[in-house]
Amino acid sequence: MGNVECFFLRPVTQASEALRRYSDTVCPTSMGYHNASVDLGVVPYALSEWMGSGADDIPHDDLRWPKECPCGYVFQPEDHWQHNLTRLLTDDKGLFTTLDAAPVGAMWYADWYPEPWLGPDGKCLVVKTPGGDWIVDGPPWTRTGTVPKVTASPSIHFPGRYHGWLRDGILIEC
């Protein structure tokens, strides 16, 4: 993948809304279980709320609920019902995304992490690497610089997936 310039994401007062059905039974798809979701669009979302929710708070007779898994399995009443609200975030260039959909190089504060996961600014910084989400402020790393121009030491290592460095806001592949 080469070097990737990092950028900072901050939460906005909007969320992506979806209705999801899933079953714990085995599905032949790559997820391993029956799963389907219907996107309902973008809705207002308070900044004071956590990054998302998955409540069962929409009546089950609402016609927008997914009826079946893409494999053809028809959901049963006892299968799971989930009304998902997923916070949207933005960068300085106008990107709007969720944490799951954020591209490699995205960084954000994970304010829900307590000590010892806090960096020198009292916040927990996370970076999306080619190997997955990396908690920069977790042991054994040290962080210097100002977001997004951050340097961390030692190197990032996700065995079999990614090995690199974060230097002055650039992910550098080893």
Secondary structure, DSSP 8 states (H G I E B T S, - for coil): ---EE-EE-EEEEEEEEEEEEEEEEE-SSTTSEEEEEEEEEEEE--TTS-SEEEE--S-TT-TTS--B-TTS-B--TTSEEEEEEEEEEE-TT--EE-TTT--TTEEEE-TT--TTS--TTSS-EEEEETTEEEETTSTT-EEEEETTEEEEEEEEEETTTEEEEEETTEEEE-
